[in-house]
Amino acid sequence: MTFERTYKVKNNNELVIKLPDSFRSSKRVRVIVEVIDEERKSKIDYLKRAVEDPLFLSDIQEVEDDFQYSDKETL
């Protein structure tokens, strides 16, 4: 079972993690602390918004149409 969430670190440099009820029976969990690259995060946010962008979606469709036959070719 995996639980992933992003937290803001408080001024005292402590982090308290409240686990979901589904972890209640667990005796051990693995915690990995990773610094978030804010630049990378903003790029990911742009990508998430792109799935709702009509121009982006039409570009993707055009590429799919261009390669529809070549994808079926065997090497």
N, C-alpha and C positions, 0 to 999 in steps of 0.2 A: 504494500500500500504506500502510495506517495502523496505527500502534502507539500505544496510549494506556495510560498507567499513572500512578497517583498515587504520589508519593514524599514522604517526610518530609524536611524540610530539617534538616541537622545543625547543630550549634552553630557550626561554622566558616563557615556560609553557603555551602557548596559542595555541588554535586550532581553525582554521577557516574551516568550512564545507560548501562546495558549493553543493547545492542540485540539482538533475536533474530537467530538465524542467517540468517533470510530477508532480512535487510538487508545481508548480507555483500558482495553485489555492488554496493551503492549507493555512489555517490561523494559525494552530497549529500543532506542531510535537513533538514527544517524543524523547529525546536524553538520551541514557544510556551510560555512560563512564565506560569501563571495562578494567582493566589492563590485558594485554595478558601474559600468562605464556609461556615464550619462550620454555621451555622444552616440554610443551604440544603441542605448535605450531609445533615443529620439529617432534613430533610423528605423528601429523595429516599430515604433509608433506610426511612422509614415507608411510602412508596409501594411500595417493593420488597417489603416484608413484607405489604402489603395484598393482593397477588395470591394469598396463601395463606390469607387470612382468610375463613371461610365466610359470616359476616354481610355483609362487604363484597361478596363475590361474589354473594350473593343480592340485595343492593340493586341491583347492576349489572344482573342478570338482570331484575329487576322494571322497571327503567327501559327496558331493551331491549324488553320485552314491551309496555310502555305506548306505545312509539313505533313498533312494528313496522308499523303501517298508514300512519301519517303519513309515515314515511320513504319510502314508495313513491309518495306523491302528487307530482304535478308542479306547479310554480308557474306 
